[in-house]
Amino acid sequence: MSDSRRAIVLAVGGGIAAYKSAIVCSRLVQCGHEVRVVMTRSALKFVGVSTFSALSGRRVATETFDPEQNPLGAHIELAEGCDLMIVAPATANLMSRFALGSADDLVSTLYLQISSPVLLAPAMSESMWGKPAVQRNVNRLREDGCHFIGPSSGWLSCRASGEGRMSEPNEILEAAEALFN
Ligand SMILES: Cc1cc2nc3c(=O)[nH]c(=O)nc-3n(C[C@H](O)[C@H](O)[C@H](O)COP(=O)(O)O)c2cc1C
């Protein structure tokens, strides 16, 4: 891998903004990066595996126990040599599990396994984002060394404007590149 080519895990959570993560995936690939996509089961309700496997040119991982992945575990294989983990959208649920140290699905297990920087792009309704429990988890994750991009204010899928909109793909890419530099 050349100096500028990175191995990036793109973890997709179960929120409407998952469709924007397809653009993040495509742009990262166009920048020459290797993109390893992991999706939660909820994410599969919003966007299909085929979109991400076609865009990344790689198999998409969704299950902790996957006979077609490395027998040591998909989380081991995916974390190996990874330069950055991007979580987009970072749901309230994912952040809660990360903050707690849960390892009850592939994405949360991978979060614990990975030693690279982690960049979170939260997305949720303004009510969810404003909840003390969510803010507690965000603060805990910052203390744990996670990086955040957004959320921004704007139009939300609950048909209201407010804070909680996932950052745009170009902003996520810029934040990722800033971490490499
Ligand atoms: C239509 C719809 C949209 C949702 N959008 C969001 C969202 O933007 N952010 C969020 O945190 N949860 C959202 N949720 C709730 C999550 O899907 C739910 O908490 C789920 O358990 C998240 O799982 P995951 O974190 O494993 O992906 C949404 C649910 C539905 C039905």
The ligand as a Gaussian input file, in Angstrom:
#p B3LYP/6-31G(d) Opt

LIG

0 1
 C      -37.174000       5.135000       9.993000
 C      -36.170000       5.090000      11.114000
 C      -35.158000       6.005000      11.145000
 C      -34.195000       5.988000      12.174000
 N      -33.205000       6.913000      12.161000
 C      -32.309000       6.925000      13.169000
 C      -31.275000       7.888000      13.183000
 O      -31.140000       8.729000      12.297000
 N      -30.399000       7.865000      14.207000
 C      -30.489000       6.967000      15.224000
 O      -29.676000       7.028000      16.140000
 N      -31.464000       6.022000      15.219000
 C      -32.357000       5.982000      14.221000
 N      -33.342000       5.027000      14.209000
 C      -33.385000       4.024000      15.289000
 C      -32.322000       2.950000      15.037000
 O      -32.540000       2.318000      13.780000
 C      -32.388000       1.920000      16.167000
 O      -32.014000       2.547000      17.381000
 C      -31.485000       0.747000      15.895000
 O      -31.557000      -0.140000      17.011000
 C      -30.042000       1.148000      15.663000
 O      -29.255000      -0.007000      15.527000
 P      -27.685000       0.071000      15.239000
 O      -27.135000       1.110000      16.135000
 O      -27.198000      -1.294000      15.585000
 O      -27.514000       0.357000      13.801000
 C      -34.285000       5.018000      13.194000
 C      -35.319000       4.072000      13.133000
 C      -36.246000       4.114000      12.117000
 C      -37.330000       3.082000      12.089000

